[in-house]
């Protein structure tokens, strides 16, 4: 096993721009890792550790190039800092990406990645994310103790998806309360874009609450998993995703689906989903949402259930405790909406300010101890 910098072709000048973004966003550390034997290429970004060690999942994705992967891990790690801070967790923000098709996964690759994580000395704690399962976490945990989200059979918290979905559901209900005066989703038309584990669990909750659900997904097996369970769910094609009549748009796949094109077509009143970094540009598209009269529920707040779940595992897992902490997302979301209205700022700005204030306040306390 060897640790080296990933070689980036000189033509990829956009890497320099991404590194400039990293410095501007205040990232503390970014590490590239490459292992020739297993083919592992990974990047870990540690954004902020003022509240505690950086915790964030590992995502495996076939990125077009290292620059795209770097940009993703930088954005995701910053979001984790805000997610931990705004939900009152004593954690910093970090994230890891493994570059490649999920079919590349092997015990050797994952254990090599675990050795890499262990070499960071606890500054970063990893967990599962897109295309990483609890079984994969088992392999990583064979090489490092700086990991959470282990299977329940090993005393861990297991799959965090149901808790993540529950938090998103509560954030959506808080949004409905703000817009419609009632938090009931009965009769509301909700389009769920992305029906992986979290999306499927969210659909279950929406159907139970009486919502009229439509779904979109690139994977046939995910679509079948939902439609076989819920006969009343309708399918929306990618081409018509932003044009169908809906009350609520729930992005639950990858980020940046709330962009200029989408916002020029969307006719919803609420955007609330589980995807990270839903706004392609936080300033431009946060303002576009507000200008169009669309209430945006900040993703790093309402999708924090998964982080709460794995954080609870670090304390000694208790599912009841995890669900109780996740329930605070409802009131926290309403608080963000009140602050945004009072200060005449976008909801994502209001949420970021709350997170930054907690980081500043707790950092000051630590410095005086």
Secondary structure, DSSP 8 states (H G I E B T S, - for coil): ---------TT-THHHHHHHHHHHHT--EEEEEEETTTTEEEEEEEEE-SSSSEEEEEEEE--SSHHHHHHHHHHHHHHHHHHHHHTT-S-EEEEEEEES-GGG--HHHHHHHHHHHHTTTTSEEEEE-TT--HHHHHHHHTT-S-B----GGGTS----HHHHHHHHHHHHHHHHHHHHSS---TT-EEEEE--SHHHHHHHHHHHHTT-EEEEE-S-HHHHHHHHTT-TT-EE--TTTTTTS--SEEEE-SSS--BSHHHHHH---SEE--S-SS-BSSHHHHHHHHHHTT-EE--HHHHTTHHHHHHHHHHHH--HHHHHHHHHHHHHHHHHHHHHHHHHT--HHHHHHHHHHHHHHHHHHHHHH-
